[in-house]
Amino acid sequence: WILITVIVVSLVGIIAILIIVAIVHNKIMKKEQYKSERREERRREMDELNDDEVSN
């Protein structure tokens, strides 16, 4: 009985750790995606400013 309990607890612990890692990883990936999107927007704005200067 003790052995079964230990195995079950350790399995649940491993699954919980995996889920936590997955959630944290997801958040980090979303942050990176957001940063790169912001960078793209900024680059586009800079391009538009440069185009305006060239046309003037």
Backbone as a ProteinNet text record, in pm:
[ID]
protein_1_A
[PRIMARY]
WILITVIVVSLVGIIAILIIVAIVHNKIMKKEQYKSERREERRREMDELNDDEVSN
[TERTIARY]
82.8	0	86.3	186	273.2	340.7	386.9	456.1	363.7	240.4	143	119.9	102.8	80.1	197.1	319.4	439.6	443.4	415.1	417.9	313.6	191.9	84.1	121.3	171	206.9	316.4	416.2	526.7	478.3	389	332.7	255.5	171.2	93.2	187.7	292.6	390.4	456.4	497.1	561.2	465.3	339.6	239.7	219.6	210.3	190	307.6	429.8	549.1	544.7	509	501.8	399.8	284.3	178.8	228.8	292.4	343.7	446.3	538.5	641.7	576.4	474.5	406.3	341.6	277.1	209.5	313	420.9	525.2	584.8	612.3	670.1	576	447.5	345.6	348.6	353.8	355.4	478.2	594.5	719.1	708.2	654.7	642.1	551.2	440.3	347.2	415.5	494.4	566.4	661.5	737.1	832.2	758.3	645.1	565.4	520.9	474.8	427.6	541.7	660.3	776.6	810	813.3	850.1	744.4	616.1	510	529.1	558.2	580.9	698.6	804.2	923.5	886.2	805	759.9	684	592.4	513.9	605.9	702.7	795.1	873.3	917.3	995.3	910.5	781.8	692	674.7	657.4	641.6	766.4	882.9	1007.4	1014.9	977.5	978.1	886.5	767.8	673.1	730.8	796.1	857.6	965.4	1047.1	1153.4	1093.6	986.1	919.5	870.6	811.6	761.3	875.7	988.6	1103.3	1153.2	1156.2	1204.5	1111.3	980.9	883.7	889	925.1	937	1069.4
-120.5	0	125.7	126.5	244.8	268	159.6	170.2	230.2	181.5	233.8	382.7	419.9	561.3	647.1	599.7	675.4	692.1	585.2	591.3	690.8	682.7	772.7	918	942.6	1079.5	1133.1	1051.6	1096.6	1122.7	1038.2	1060.1	1191.7	1213.7	1339	1457.5	1446.4	1554	1583.7	1478.6	1496.1	1565.7	1520.1	1580	1726.7	1756.4	1894.7	1981.5	1932.2	2007.5	2032.3	1928.4	1943	2049.9	2047.6	2146.1	2287.1	2304	2435.8	2483.8	2394.5	2429.9	2471.9	2396	2427.6	2565.8	2597.2	2726.7	2839.6	2823.1	2926.4	2945.4	2833.9	2838.5	2912.7	2884.8	2949.9	3101.1	3143	3286.2	3352.1	3285.9	3342.4	3354.5	3249.9	3253.2	3368.1	3389	3497.1	3632.3	3647.8	3773.4	3799.3	3695.3	3709.8	3748.5	3681.1	3710.2	3856	3902.5	4040.6	4138.4	4106.9	4193.3	4202.6	4090.1	4090.9	4163.6	4148.3	4221.5	4371.4	4413	4555.1	4605.5	4523.7	4562.5	4583	4490.6	4503.1	4633.9	4665.9	4789.3	4910.3	4910	5023.2	5037.6	4924.1	4927	4987.1	4945.3	4996.4	5147.8	5193.6	5337.7	5413.2	5358.8	5422.8	5429.8	5321.7	5318.7	5427.4	5440.2	5541.5	5681.7	5706.5	5836.8	5863.4	5763.5	5779.3	5807.8	5737.6	5759.3	5903.9	5954.3	6092.2	6190.4	6167	6256.2	6253.1	6134.8	6120.6	6193.2	6180.1	6242.6	6395.5	6445.8	6591.6	6634.9
0	0	0	87.8	96.7	-38.2	-101.2	-230.5	-335	-342.8	-440.7	-416.7	-290.7	-256.4	-303	-274.9	-313.9	-465.3	-540.1	-686.5	-737	-684.7	-728.4	-699.2	-578.2	-539.4	-630.9	-659	-743.4	-886.3	-936.6	-1070.1	-1074.5	-974.1	-968.3	-961	-881.8	-869.7	-1003.4	-1075.7	-1206.6	-1302.7	-1304.3	-1394.5	-1359	-1229.6	-1185.5	-1230.6	-1214.2	-1255	-1405.7	-1482.9	-1628.5	-1666.8	-1600.5	-1632.1	-1599.6	-1483.8	-1443.5	-1545.3	-1584.1	-1681.8	-1813.4	-1856.7	-1982.7	-1976	-1863.5	-1848.3	-1851.5	-1776.4	-1771.6	-1911	-1978.2	-2112.9	-2206.8	-2196.5	-2279.3	-2257.7	-2132	-2100.1	-2160.8	-2146.8	-2200.1	-2352.6	-2416.4	-2562.5	-2605.2	-2534.3	-2568.8	-2553.9	-2446	-2424.2	-2540.6	-2580.8	-2691.6	-2818.5	-2843.1	-2962	-2959.8	-2844.4	-2828.8	-2858.1	-2801.7	-2823.4	-2970.8	-3039.6	-3181.2	-3263.9	-3225.9	-3296.4	-3277.3	-3155	-3127	-3210.9	-3219.3	-3295.6	-3441.9	-3495.4	-3635	-3654.5	-3562	-3572.7	-3572.8	-3482.4	-3472.5	-3602.8	-3657.7	-3781.5	-3893.3	-3898.8	-4002.1	-3987.2	-3862.2	-3837.7	-3882.5	-3853.2	-3894	-4046.9	-4113.4	-4260.4	-4315.1	-4256.7	-4303.8	-4285.5	-4170.6	-4146.4	-4251.4	-4278.6	-4378.3	-4516.2	-4550.9	-4679.6	-4689.4	-4582.2	-4580.4	-4605.2	-4537.1	-4553.1	-4696.7	-4756.9	-4894.8	-4990.9	-4970.6	-5061.5	-5050.4	-4932.2	-4916	-4976.5
[MASK]
++++++++++++++++++++++++++++++++++++++++++++++++++++++++

